[in-house]
């Protein structure tokens, strides 16, 4: 009688824990910088952005709104540099929007422009 070891090959190879850890690290390193320290929420009237900017004061931050684009930058001489930009789906009403800095968190409440109908009625002569 001959005993031979049986080698089974599984069609599915589960990733090793080290491979999974490497994948998590690479995903967080590549995907997180764009959204790190930023929370976005919205409703039908406004979009709210909460951005972590520890160590910066009101005077060291500059917010620019143009159409549906928002830019946040730190001024020259600030202890750390910040440059972020967002493009929103709707135009922003700057008169109804607000910004508040509290405990290192900048909260932007960006009001959406209410669409106005430009339809006109013509009379038939």
PyMOL CGO cylinders between C-alpha atoms (Angstrom):
from pymol import cmd
from pymol.cgo import CYLINDER

trace = [
    CYLINDER, 0.00, 0.00, 0.00, 1.32, 3.44, -0.97, 0.3, 1, 1, 1, 1, 1, 1,
    CYLINDER, 1.32, 3.44, -0.97, 0.39, 6.56, 0.91, 0.3, 1, 1, 1, 1, 1, 1,
    CYLINDER, 0.39, 6.56, 0.91, 0.61, 9.77, -1.10, 0.3, 1, 1, 1, 1, 1, 1,
    CYLINDER, 0.61, 9.77, -1.10, -0.24, 13.20, 0.28, 0.3, 1, 1, 1, 1, 1, 1,
    CYLINDER, -0.24, 13.20, 0.28, -3.32, 14.75, -1.23, 0.3, 1, 1, 1, 1, 1, 1,
    CYLINDER, -3.32, 14.75, -1.23, -2.98, 18.37, -2.28, 0.3, 1, 1, 1, 1, 1, 1,
    CYLINDER, -2.98, 18.37, -2.28, -6.22, 20.24, -2.55, 0.3, 1, 1, 1, 1, 1, 1,
    CYLINDER, -6.22, 20.24, -2.55, -6.42, 23.50, -4.36, 0.3, 1, 1, 1, 1, 1, 1,
    CYLINDER, -6.42, 23.50, -4.36, -9.17, 25.81, -3.34, 0.3, 1, 1, 1, 1, 1, 1,
    CYLINDER, -9.17, 25.81, -3.34, -10.63, 28.03, -6.02, 0.3, 1, 1, 1, 1, 1, 1,
    CYLINDER, -10.63, 28.03, -6.02, -10.92, 30.90, -3.51, 0.3, 1, 1, 1, 1, 1, 1,
    CYLINDER, -10.92, 30.90, -3.51, -7.87, 32.11, -1.63, 0.3, 1, 1, 1, 1, 1, 1,
    CYLINDER, -7.87, 32.11, -1.63, -8.77, 34.30, 1.31, 0.3, 1, 1, 1, 1, 1, 1,
    CYLINDER, -8.77, 34.30, 1.31, -6.35, 37.22, 1.72, 0.3, 1, 1, 1, 1, 1, 1,
    CYLINDER, -6.35, 37.22, 1.72, -3.92, 36.88, 4.56, 0.3, 1, 1, 1, 1, 1, 1,
    CYLINDER, -3.92, 36.88, 4.56, -4.31, 39.27, 7.52, 0.3, 1, 1, 1, 1, 1, 1,
    CYLINDER, -4.31, 39.27, 7.52, -1.09, 41.05, 6.53, 0.3, 1, 1, 1, 1, 1, 1,
    CYLINDER, -1.09, 41.05, 6.53, -2.45, 41.64, 3.02, 0.3, 1, 1, 1, 1, 1, 1,
    CYLINDER, -2.45, 41.64, 3.02, -5.72, 42.98, 4.43, 0.3, 1, 1, 1, 1, 1, 1,
    CYLINDER, -5.72, 42.98, 4.43, -3.83, 45.35, 6.73, 0.3, 1, 1, 1, 1, 1, 1,
    CYLINDER, -3.83, 45.35, 6.73, -1.76, 46.62, 3.80, 0.3, 1, 1, 1, 1, 1, 1,
    CYLINDER, -1.76, 46.62, 3.80, -4.91, 47.18, 1.74, 0.3, 1, 1, 1, 1, 1, 1,
    CYLINDER, -4.91, 47.18, 1.74, -6.54, 49.16, 4.60, 0.3, 1, 1, 1, 1, 1, 1,
    CYLINDER, -6.54, 49.16, 4.60, -3.41, 51.27, 5.00, 0.3, 1, 1, 1, 1, 1, 1,
    CYLINDER, -3.41, 51.27, 5.00, -3.13, 52.04, 1.30, 0.3, 1, 1, 1, 1, 1, 1,
    CYLINDER, -3.13, 52.04, 1.30, -6.83, 52.85, 1.02, 0.3, 1, 1, 1, 1, 1, 1,
    CYLINDER, -6.83, 52.85, 1.02, -6.70, 55.23, 3.99, 0.3, 1, 1, 1, 1, 1, 1,
    CYLINDER, -6.70, 55.23, 3.99, -3.46, 56.84, 2.78, 0.3, 1, 1, 1, 1, 1, 1,
    CYLINDER, -3.46, 56.84, 2.78, -4.78, 57.45, -0.72, 0.3, 1, 1, 1, 1, 1, 1,
    CYLINDER, -4.78, 57.45, -0.72, -8.45, 58.21, -0.07, 0.3, 1, 1, 1, 1, 1, 1,
    CYLINDER, -8.45, 58.21, -0.07, -8.44, 60.05, 3.26, 0.3, 1, 1, 1, 1, 1, 1,
    CYLINDER, -8.44, 60.05, 3.26, -6.55, 63.30, 2.50, 0.3, 1, 1, 1, 1, 1, 1,
    CYLINDER, -6.55, 63.30, 2.50, -9.36, 64.66, 0.33, 0.3, 1, 1, 1, 1, 1, 1,
    CYLINDER, -9.36, 64.66, 0.33, -11.95, 64.19, 3.04, 0.3, 1, 1, 1, 1, 1, 1,
    CYLINDER, -11.95, 64.19, 3.04, -9.90, 64.04, 6.23, 0.3, 1, 1, 1, 1, 1, 1,
    CYLINDER, -9.90, 64.04, 6.23, -11.31, 66.33, 8.89, 0.3, 1, 1, 1, 1, 1, 1,
    CYLINDER, -11.31, 66.33, 8.89, -14.32, 67.32, 6.78, 0.3, 1, 1, 1, 1, 1, 1,
    CYLINDER, -14.32, 67.32, 6.78, -17.97, 66.48, 7.30, 0.3, 1, 1, 1, 1, 1, 1,
    CYLINDER, -17.97, 66.48, 7.30, -20.64, 67.42, 4.79, 0.3, 1, 1, 1, 1, 1, 1,
    CYLINDER, -20.64, 67.42, 4.79, -24.39, 67.38, 5.33, 0.3, 1, 1, 1, 1, 1, 1,
    CYLINDER, -24.39, 67.38, 5.33, -27.20, 68.96, 3.40, 0.3, 1, 1, 1, 1, 1, 1,
    CYLINDER, -27.20, 68.96, 3.40, -30.92, 69.49, 3.30, 0.3, 1, 1, 1, 1, 1, 1,
    CYLINDER, -30.92, 69.49, 3.30, -33.17, 71.16, 0.76, 0.3, 1, 1, 1, 1, 1, 1,
    CYLINDER, -33.17, 71.16, 0.76, -32.17, 74.69, 1.87, 0.3, 1, 1, 1, 1, 1, 1,
    CYLINDER, -32.17, 74.69, 1.87, -28.45, 74.54, 2.74, 0.3, 1, 1, 1, 1, 1, 1,
    CYLINDER, -28.45, 74.54, 2.74, -25.20, 72.59, 2.67, 0.3, 1, 1, 1, 1, 1, 1,
    CYLINDER, -25.20, 72.59, 2.67, -23.21, 72.44, 5.92, 0.3, 1, 1, 1, 1, 1, 1,
    CYLINDER, -23.21, 72.44, 5.92, -19.45, 71.88, 5.87, 0.3, 1, 1, 1, 1, 1, 1,
    CYLINDER, -19.45, 71.88, 5.87, -17.54, 71.22, 9.09, 0.3, 1, 1, 1, 1, 1, 1,
    CYLINDER, -17.54, 71.22, 9.09, -13.78, 71.46, 8.62, 0.3, 1, 1, 1, 1, 1, 1,
    CYLINDER, -13.78, 71.46, 8.62, -11.10, 70.76, 11.24, 0.3, 1, 1, 1, 1, 1, 1,
    CYLINDER, -11.10, 70.76, 11.24, -8.63, 73.66, 11.29, 0.3, 1, 1, 1, 1, 1, 1,
    CYLINDER, -8.63, 73.66, 11.29, -6.87, 73.37, 14.67, 0.3, 1, 1, 1, 1, 1, 1,
    CYLINDER, -6.87, 73.37, 14.67, -4.42, 76.12, 15.57, 0.3, 1, 1, 1, 1, 1, 1,
    CYLINDER, -4.42, 76.12, 15.57, -5.86, 78.70, 13.17, 0.3, 1, 1, 1, 1, 1, 1,
    CYLINDER, -5.86, 78.70, 13.17, -7.81, 81.82, 14.09, 0.3, 1, 1, 1, 1, 1, 1,
    CYLINDER, -7.81, 81.82, 14.09, -10.51, 83.71, 12.17, 0.3, 1, 1, 1, 1, 1, 1,
    CYLINDER, -10.51, 83.71, 12.17, -7.96, 86.21, 10.91, 0.3, 1, 1, 1, 1, 1, 1,
    CYLINDER, -7.96, 86.21, 10.91, -5.78, 83.45, 9.46, 0.3, 1, 1, 1, 1, 1, 1,
    CYLINDER, -5.78, 83.45, 9.46, -8.51, 81.95, 7.26, 0.3, 1, 1, 1, 1, 1, 1,
    CYLINDER, -8.51, 81.95, 7.26, -9.95, 83.18, 3.98, 0.3, 1, 1, 1, 1, 1, 1,
    CYLINDER, -9.95, 83.18, 3.98, -13.20, 81.88, 2.47, 0.3, 1, 1, 1, 1, 1, 1,
    CYLINDER, -13.20, 81.88, 2.47, -14.08, 82.66, -1.15, 0.3, 1, 1, 1, 1, 1, 1,
    CYLINDER, -14.08, 82.66, -1.15, -17.43, 81.78, -2.71, 0.3, 1, 1, 1, 1, 1, 1,
    CYLINDER, -17.43, 81.78, -2.71, -17.97, 82.06, -6.45, 0.3, 1, 1, 1, 1, 1, 1,
    CYLINDER, -17.97, 82.06, -6.45, -21.12, 80.58, -7.95, 0.3, 1, 1, 1, 1, 1, 1,
    CYLINDER, -21.12, 80.58, -7.95, -21.18, 77.01, -6.68, 0.3, 1, 1, 1, 1, 1, 1,
    CYLINDER, -21.18, 77.01, -6.68, -17.48, 76.85, -5.72, 0.3, 1, 1, 1, 1, 1, 1,
    CYLINDER, -17.48, 76.85, -5.72, -16.12, 77.34, -2.20, 0.3, 1, 1, 1, 1, 1, 1,
    CYLINDER, -16.12, 77.34, -2.20, -12.42, 77.87, -1.47, 0.3, 1, 1, 1, 1, 1, 1,
    CYLINDER, -12.42, 77.87, -1.47, -10.82, 77.83, 1.97, 0.3, 1, 1, 1, 1, 1, 1,
    CYLINDER, -10.82, 77.83, 1.97, -7.21, 79.01, 2.30, 0.3, 1, 1, 1, 1, 1, 1,
    CYLINDER, -7.21, 79.01, 2.30, -4.99, 80.12, 5.12, 0.3, 1, 1, 1, 1, 1, 1,
    CYLINDER, -4.99, 80.12, 5.12, -3.31, 83.52, 4.84, 0.3, 1, 1, 1, 1, 1, 1,
    CYLINDER, -3.31, 83.52, 4.84, 0.43, 83.95, 4.53, 0.3, 1, 1, 1, 1, 1, 1,
    CYLINDER, 0.43, 83.95, 4.53, 2.19, 83.68, 7.88, 0.3, 1, 1, 1, 1, 1, 1,
    CYLINDER, 2.19, 83.68, 7.88, -0.36, 81.29, 9.41, 0.3, 1, 1, 1, 1, 1, 1,
    CYLINDER, -0.36, 81.29, 9.41, 1.14, 78.50, 11.57, 0.3, 1, 1, 1, 1, 1, 1,
    CYLINDER, 1.14, 78.50, 11.57, -0.10, 75.89, 9.07, 0.3, 1, 1, 1, 1, 1, 1,
    CYLINDER, -0.10, 75.89, 9.07, -1.21, 76.02, 5.47, 0.3, 1, 1, 1, 1, 1, 1,
    CYLINDER, -1.21, 76.02, 5.47, -4.72, 75.04, 4.41, 0.3, 1, 1, 1, 1, 1, 1,
    CYLINDER, -4.72, 75.04, 4.41, -5.99, 74.93, 0.83, 0.3, 1, 1, 1, 1, 1, 1,
    CYLINDER, -5.99, 74.93, 0.83, -9.26, 73.20, 0.13, 0.3, 1, 1, 1, 1, 1, 1,
    CYLINDER, -9.26, 73.20, 0.13, -11.98, 73.63, -2.46, 0.3, 1, 1, 1, 1, 1, 1,
    CYLINDER, -11.98, 73.63, -2.46, -15.45, 72.21, -2.99, 0.3, 1, 1, 1, 1, 1, 1,
    CYLINDER, -15.45, 72.21, -2.99, -17.78, 72.35, -5.95, 0.3, 1, 1, 1, 1, 1, 1,
    CYLINDER, -17.78, 72.35, -5.95, -21.40, 72.03, -4.94, 0.3, 1, 1, 1, 1, 1, 1,
    CYLINDER, -21.40, 72.03, -4.94, -24.33, 70.98, -7.09, 0.3, 1, 1, 1, 1, 1, 1,
    CYLINDER, -24.33, 70.98, -7.09, -26.28, 74.20, -6.44, 0.3, 1, 1, 1, 1, 1, 1,
    CYLINDER, -26.28, 74.20, -6.44, -25.44, 77.89, -6.57, 0.3, 1, 1, 1, 1, 1, 1,
    CYLINDER, -25.44, 77.89, -6.57, -24.72, 79.46, -3.17, 0.3, 1, 1, 1, 1, 1, 1,
    CYLINDER, -24.72, 79.46, -3.17, -26.62, 82.44, -1.75, 0.3, 1, 1, 1, 1, 1, 1,
    CYLINDER, -26.62, 82.44, -1.75, -23.78, 84.38, -0.09, 0.3, 1, 1, 1, 1, 1, 1,
    CYLINDER, -23.78, 84.38, -0.09, -26.12, 86.79, 1.72, 0.3, 1, 1, 1, 1, 1, 1,
    CYLINDER, -26.12, 86.79, 1.72, -27.87, 83.94, 3.55, 0.3, 1, 1, 1, 1, 1, 1,
    CYLINDER, -27.87, 83.94, 3.55, -24.70, 81.90, 4.24, 0.3, 1, 1, 1, 1, 1, 1,
    CYLINDER, -24.70, 81.90, 4.24, -22.62, 81.99, 7.42, 0.3, 1, 1, 1, 1, 1, 1,
    CYLINDER, -22.62, 81.99, 7.42, -19.27, 80.85, 8.83, 0.3, 1, 1, 1, 1, 1, 1,
    CYLINDER, -19.27, 80.85, 8.83, -18.37, 80.13, 12.45, 0.3, 1, 1, 1, 1, 1, 1,
    CYLINDER, -18.37, 80.13, 12.45, -15.06, 79.03, 14.00, 0.3, 1, 1, 1, 1, 1, 1,
    CYLINDER, -15.06, 79.03, 14.00, -15.34, 77.30, 17.35, 0.3, 1, 1, 1, 1, 1, 1,
    CYLINDER, -15.34, 77.30, 17.35, -12.82, 75.01, 19.11, 0.3, 1, 1, 1, 1, 1, 1,
    CYLINDER, -12.82, 75.01, 19.11, -10.78, 74.47, 15.94, 0.3, 1, 1, 1, 1, 1, 1,
    CYLINDER, -10.78, 74.47, 15.94, -13.80, 73.51, 13.82, 0.3, 1, 1, 1, 1, 1, 1,
    CYLINDER, -13.80, 73.51, 13.82, -14.93, 75.83, 11.02, 0.3, 1, 1, 1, 1, 1, 1,
    CYLINDER, -14.93, 75.83, 11.02, -18.64, 75.44, 10.27, 0.3, 1, 1, 1, 1, 1, 1,
    CYLINDER, -18.64, 75.44, 10.27, -19.89, 76.80, 6.95, 0.3, 1, 1, 1, 1, 1, 1,
    CYLINDER, -19.89, 76.80, 6.95, -23.64, 76.94, 6.42, 0.3, 1, 1, 1, 1, 1, 1,
    CYLINDER, -23.64, 76.94, 6.42, -24.03, 77.59, 2.70, 0.3, 1, 1, 1, 1, 1, 1,
    CYLINDER, -24.03, 77.59, 2.70, -27.58, 78.49, 1.67, 0.3, 1, 1, 1, 1, 1, 1,
    CYLINDER, -27.58, 78.49, 1.67, -28.73, 77.27, -1.71, 0.3, 1, 1, 1, 1, 1, 1,
    CYLINDER, -28.73, 77.27, -1.71, -30.07, 79.78, -4.21, 0.3, 1, 1, 1, 1, 1, 1,
    CYLINDER, -30.07, 79.78, -4.21, -33.80, 79.37, -4.63, 0.3, 1, 1, 1, 1, 1, 1,
    CYLINDER, -33.80, 79.37, -4.63, -34.50, 78.81, -8.32, 0.3, 1, 1, 1, 1, 1, 1,
    CYLINDER, -34.50, 78.81, -8.32, -36.63, 81.57, -9.81, 0.3, 1, 1, 1, 1, 1, 1,
    CYLINDER, -36.63, 81.57, -9.81, -38.81, 80.88, -12.80, 0.3, 1, 1, 1, 1, 1, 1,
    CYLINDER, -38.81, 80.88, -12.80, -37.97, 83.17, -15.71, 0.3, 1, 1, 1, 1, 1, 1,
    CYLINDER, -37.97, 83.17, -15.71, -40.94, 82.10, -17.75, 0.3, 1, 1, 1, 1, 1, 1,
    CYLINDER, -40.94, 82.10, -17.75, -42.93, 84.92, -19.29, 0.3, 1, 1, 1, 1, 1, 1,
    CYLINDER, -42.93, 84.92, -19.29, -46.39, 84.90, -20.72, 0.3, 1, 1, 1, 1, 1, 1,
    CYLINDER, -46.39, 84.90, -20.72, -46.97, 86.29, -24.19, 0.3, 1, 1, 1, 1, 1, 1,
    CYLINDER, -46.97, 86.29, -24.19, -50.32, 87.63, -25.26, 0.3, 1, 1, 1, 1, 1, 1,
    CYLINDER, -50.32, 87.63, -25.26, -51.65, 86.59, -28.60, 0.3, 1, 1, 1, 1, 1, 1,
    CYLINDER, -51.65, 86.59, -28.60, -52.51, 89.51, -30.87, 0.3, 1, 1, 1, 1, 1, 1,
]
cmd.load_cgo(trace, "trace")
